[in-house]
Every structure is written in structure tokens, then in C-alpha cells.
């Protein structure tokens, strides 16, 4: 028997131009892929070129295709710009309202939730690049056990801790409790656990990242497929952005090559 399969592949943070509300998120005039191509003097993407990537936007090194497949540039129907908004809308779930972001760091009532859930004090509390956050605050975290708390332009609350101070399982439990306790006015899209390891000057993230997403407001196409007896296999953080019932199976993807070495039947 022949089986038809469909693949949805998401290149996270690979934007192709700013939308009309980009300035609301600090992203005016952004075009990640276009700027990257210009910066490196052009891209070599022969397969994507033949499919029509260069027909979507002007892209140095990637001309329009002679016979492209169906292609286009979409805009979301709902607000938001992080994974919970984007991944879910691809699967038919439109966010009813914009999730909160914190360009100046979290207010005291959010930090109090983290303190209460963890029984620990916190460091940081500002928008930050994760690698820079552990480089700057990692030694203090290793010394006194305070959790590194930071955010980004997305609706996220990230908590980093050294594995020798807070085990990954303990960090996951803290994030689960923070997720549960956050009041509705501060219900961020994701609470993210970020375990790291190593010594001062050479800290590095482990493969143990875990996302604790806000539950979607409605079922998605994934649940509809499974209701029809069609299996859904999720790779990467897709499963962590959706309810457990949305996937038949899931494969973690700490790096891009890792899931490519595995397969589902």
C-alpha cells in the first residue's frame, strides 16, 4: 500500500522581510535572510532556488526560479512573533491576543513567582542573549545558587542554572511550577529551562533545554489528523509548543544533525 506523507519544515528566525506591525516588536526594517545573503556576498541554495525561494524575495545569489512550485510570503492572522504564535498558526490555531513581552525586564510580581517556585533568589532579570547571560552571571550562579532569569524580544521567561548547582530535573520542576503560578496578566508564551555546564570562562549550554508553553486556546490540525487515524511525528521543540496529545511521537533536537540520524517507521 502506498502512503502519502506531508512534511512541514520550519526554519526558525529566518525572516524574509518586515510586516506592517514589525515596529511593535522592535523589528522595523528587518529581513534576516536578505541581510544575511548580502552580508556574505550571496547564498548558494540550489534546491531552494529551484523550488522558488528567490521568487519570494530579492535574494543575492538566489535568482527567481524558472518553474517554481507554489510559493509565497504569508503574514499571521493573529498577534505575536515567537514560536508559540508562529508554529501554532501554521497548524490552524490563531492567537486571540498578544502575549506579554518585557523589554525592561520582569516586574516584581513575576520575579516573586520565580523566587517562590524555586526557593532561590535570581540574577539578571533583563532582555539578554542566553550565551552572554551565562557568561556574565554563570560564576555567581555557581557560587551562590541564584537562578539566572532573562527574556528576549519574544514572550519568554528563561531560567538558566548550572547542572552542578541545580540538576536538570530540578530546573524542569521549577519551570513547571513557574508556568503553573504565573498570573493571567503575565502568562508568557513559554517558560524555558536552560541548563548549562563547565567552568567560569568556558560555560556552555547542555542539550537539556526544555520549553514549557502556554496551552493553545483551541485544538490544532495535529489533533484533527490524529482523530482521523493519521500519525503525527514531531521533531524539535514542536512537541513542547503543543499539548502532548498533538503528537503520536516526538524526537528531541538539541542540534540540527541529531534528529536526522533517527527516523520513524
C-alpha positions in Angstrom: 0.0 0.0 0.0 1.3 3.5 -0.9 1.2 6.0 2.0 1.1 9.7 1.3 3.0 11.9 3.8 3.3 15.6 4.4 6.3 17.4 5.9 6.2 20.9 7.4 9.7 22.2 7.9 10.2 25.5 9.9 13.4 27.5 9.6 13.1 29.3 12.9 14.2 33.0 13.0 14.7 33.0 9.2 12.6 36.0 8.3 12.0 37.3 4.7 11.1 40.9 5.4 9.3 43.1 8.0 5.5 43.1 8.2 3.4 46.2 8.8 3.5 45.7 12.6 7.2 44.8 12.9 8.0 48.1 14.7 5.6 47.0 17.5 8.1 44.2 18.3 11.3 46.2 17.8 11.8 44.6 14.3 11.3 47.6 11.9 13.1 47.1 8.5 14.1 43.5 9.4 14.9 41.0 6.7 17.0 38.3 8.2 17.5 36.1 5.1 18.0 39.1 2.8 20.5 40.8 5.1 22.4 37.6 5.6 22.7 37.0 1.9 24.0 40.5 1.3 26.5 40.2 4.3 28.1 37.1 3.0 28.1 38.1 -0.7 25.3 35.8 -1.8 24.0 32.4 -0.8 24.2 29.0 -2.6 20.9 27.2 -2.2 20.3 25.3 -5.4 17.5 23.2 -4.2 15.6 26.0 -2.6 16.3 28.2 -5.6 14.7 25.7 -8.0 11.7 25.4 -5.7 11.3 29.2 -5.8 12.9 30.8 -2.8 14.3 33.6 -5.0 10.8 34.2 -6.4 9.6 35.2 -3.0 12.1 38.0 -2.3 15.1 39.5 -3.9 18.0 37.4 -2.5 21.6 37.8 -3.5 22.9 34.5 -5.1 19.4 33.0 -5.4 17.6 34.2 -8.6 13.9 33.6 -9.3 13.1 30.0 -10.4 12.2 29.2 -14.0 9.4 26.8 -12.9 8.8 27.3 -9.1 6.5 25.3 -7.0 3.6 27.0 -5.3 5.3 29.7 -3.2 4.5 32.9 -1.3 5.1 35.1 1.7 2.5 34.8 4.5 1.5 37.1 7.3 0.0 35.9 10.6 -3.7 36.4 11.3 -3.1 36.9 15.0 -0.6 38.9 17.1 2.7 37.7 18.4 6.1 36.7 16.8 7.5 33.9 18.9 7.3 30.1 18.4 4.0 29.6 20.2 2.3 32.1 17.8 4.0 31.1 14.6 4.2 27.3 14.9 0.6 27.1 16.1 -0.8 29.3 13.4 0.7 27.1 10.8 -1.4 24.4 12.4 -4.6 26.4 12.4 -4.5 28.0 15.9 -4.7 31.8 15.9 -3.6 33.6 19.0 -6.6 35.7 20.3 -4.4 38.3 21.9 -0.7 39.4 22.1 1.3 37.6 24.7 3.3 39.8 27.2 6.8 40.9 26.5 9.3 42.6 28.8 11.8 44.9 27.2 12.7 46.3 30.6 12.9 43.0 32.5 10.2 41.4 34.6 8.2 43.3 37.2 8.5 42.3 40.9 5.3 40.2 40.8 6.8 37.9 38.2 10.2 37.6 40.0 8.3 36.8 43.2 6.7 33.9 41.4 10.1 32.6 40.4 11.5 33.0 43.9 8.5 31.2 45.4 8.6 28.4 42.9 12.4 27.8 43.3 13.1 28.8 46.9 16.1 30.7 45.4 17.0 34.3 44.6 17.5 35.4 41.0 20.2 37.2 38.9 19.9 39.1 35.7 16.2 40.0 35.0 16.7 41.7 31.7 16.5 41.0 28.0 19.6 39.1 27.1 21.4 36.8 24.7 21.4 33.5 26.5 25.1 32.8 25.9 26.0 36.3 27.2 23.8 35.8 30.2 25.6 32.7 31.4 29.0 34.2 30.6 28.2 37.2 32.8 26.2 35.6 35.6 27.3 32.0 35.5 30.1 32.3 38.1 27.7 33.9 40.6 25.1 31.3 39.9 27.7 28.6 40.5 28.8 30.3 43.8 25.6 31.2 45.5 22.9 29.3 43.6 20.8 32.2 42.4 18.9 31.5 39.2 19.7 33.4 36.0 16.5 34.9 34.8 16.3 36.7 31.4 14.0 37.3 28.5 14.2 38.4 24.8 12.0 40.2 22.3 9.8 37.2 22.4 7.2 36.3 25.1 9.5 34.1 27.1 10.8 33.7 30.6 14.1 31.8 30.5 15.8 30.3 33.6 19.4 29.2 33.5 21.2 27.2 36.1 24.5 25.2 36.3 23.9 21.5 36.4 26.2 21.1 39.4 24.0 23.6 41.4 20.5 22.8 40.1 20.0 19.4 38.4 18.2 19.5 35.1 15.2 17.6 36.7 15.1 20.2 39.5 15.2 23.0 36.9 12.4 21.4 34.9 10.3 21.2 38.1 11.0 24.8 38.9 9.9 25.9 35.4 6.8 23.7 35.6 5.8 25.4 38.8 6.6 28.9 37.5 4.4 28.0 34.5 1.6 27.0 36.8 1.8 30.0 39.1 2.1 32.8 36.6 -1.0 35.0 36.7 -3.0 35.5 33.5 -1.7 39.0 33.0 1.9 37.7 32.9 1.2 34.4 31.0 4.2 34.4 28.7 4.2 32.1 25.7 7.0 29.9 27.1 8.9 29.3 30.3 12.2 27.9 29.1 14.7 25.8 31.2 18.3 26.4 30.2 20.8 24.2 32.0 24.5 24.9 31.4 27.8 23.3 32.5 31.5 24.0 32.6 33.8 26.3 34.5 33.9 30.1 34.5 35.3 31.4 31.2 34.1 28.2 29.4 30.4 27.8 30.3 28.3 26.1 27.7 24.7 25.1 27.3 23.8 21.5 27.6 21.4 19.7 25.3 18.8 19.8 28.1 16.8 22.8 27.0 13.1 22.3 27.6 10.2 24.6 26.8 7.0 24.9 28.9 4.5 26.5 26.6 1.1 28.2 27.4 -1.6 25.8 26.3 -3.2 26.8 23.0 -6.7 28.2 23.1 -8.1 25.6 20.6 -7.2 22.2 19.1 -5.0 22.3 16.0 -4.7 20.4 12.7 -2.4 17.9 14.5 -5.3 16.7 16.8 -7.6 16.6 13.8 -5.2 14.4 11.9 -4.9 12.0 14.8 -8.7 11.9 15.1 -8.7 10.6 11.5 -6.1 7.9 12.4 -3.2 9.7 10.8 0.0 9.6 12.8 1.8 12.9 13.6 5.6 12.8 14.4 7.1 16.0 15.8 10.8 16.9 15.7 12.4 19.5 17.8 10.5 21.9 20.0 7.2 21.4 18.1 6.0 18.9 20.7 6.9 21.3 23.5 4.8 24.1 21.9 1.8 21.8 21.7 -0.2 19.6 24.1 1.1 16.1 24.5 -2.0 14.8 22.7 -1.0 16.6 19.5 1.8 14.2 18.6 2.0 10.4 18.1 5.7 10.6 18.8 8.3 13.2 19.3 12.1 13.4 18.7 14.2 15.9 20.6 16.5 18.0 18.5 19.3 19.6 20.6 21.2 20.1 17.4 20.2 20.1 13.7 22.0 16.9 12.8 20.7 14.9 15.8 17.2 14.1 14.6 18.5 13.4 11.1 20.2 10.3 12.5 16.8 9.0 13.6 13.7 8.0 11.7 10.1 7.0 12.4 8.5 4.0 10.7 
